[in-house]
Amino acid sequence: MSEKFYVYIITNKKDGVLYIGFTNNLKRRIYQHKNKVHPTTFSARYNLDTLVYYEVFSTKEEALLREARFKKWNREWKINLINEFNADWKDLYNEIKV
């Protein structure tokens, strides 16, 4: 089985603060956010622990490129992307298939 890479968006509430990240293990990384494993990080300070969006990639390079592009997007584009993917902004953590 080949390794997968993920770009994800977490928040603290609908239309709240957004954080965009990259990982090769989405379940583990979101668990870390939820449990504030790294308590001094941006996501911990703003209590960002709700997974509202993610994409899967087959190469690290593709995922890193997408993450970089997301981070350049304006907020409205990010909100629209989340609304199209997850209109209720529900936490997708328990739906992650590893």
Secondary structure, DSSP 4 states (H G I P E B T S, - for coil): ----EEEEEEESSTT--EEEEEES-HHHHHHHHHTTSSTTSHHHHTT--EEEEEEEESSHHHHHHHHHHHHHS-HHHHHHHHHHH-TT----GGG---
